Amino acid sequence: MVRLSRRDFLKGVGQYAAGATFLRLFPVAQATPRIRIPHGVQSGEVNATGAVVWSASDRPARMVVEWSTTDRFRDVRRVVGPWATPDSGLTAKVWVPDLPPGADIFYRVFFEDPQDPYARSEPVVGHLRTSPRDARTVRFLWSGDTAGQGWGINPE
């Protein structure tokens, strides 16, 4: 059996009443769930000095791309992209200009809430390599069952 002094009992009741009154007078706002990037990021149309980066969010939001030539994102550059809206299927893409030729580019994408620019998604990271300015030999290799499922097999 726990014994409380009259003073401890009244102190506890007072603290409870004060807390309940505070919450009634100043309700705590429900935190909005964080914006999500459900399908990752993608890049394409890469040339020596630029590339397209695109992604999708789970609700209307503005796309932002940050890029660097190091995977630790030193000397970051930022490109503010368009709004992902229901009209675009909640997708957005942006041309990232002024990339160095023949370089590994590390980029991260996040989406900002239209009502609160400090509310943003977790960044999702991608990587691409820009083409060099000078002409070089390119090799394409693939392996596997190139005839596939019996098509193209020579019966002899």
Buried (B, 14 or more C-beta within 10 A) or exposed (E): EEEEEEEEEEEEEEEEEEEEEEEEEEEEEEEEEEBBBEBEBBBEEBEBBBBBBBBBBBBBBBBBBBBBBEEEBEEEBEBEBEBBBEEEEBBBBBEBEEBEEEBEBBBBBBBBBEEEEEBBBEBBEBEBEBBEEEEEEEEEEEEEEEEEEEEEEEEE
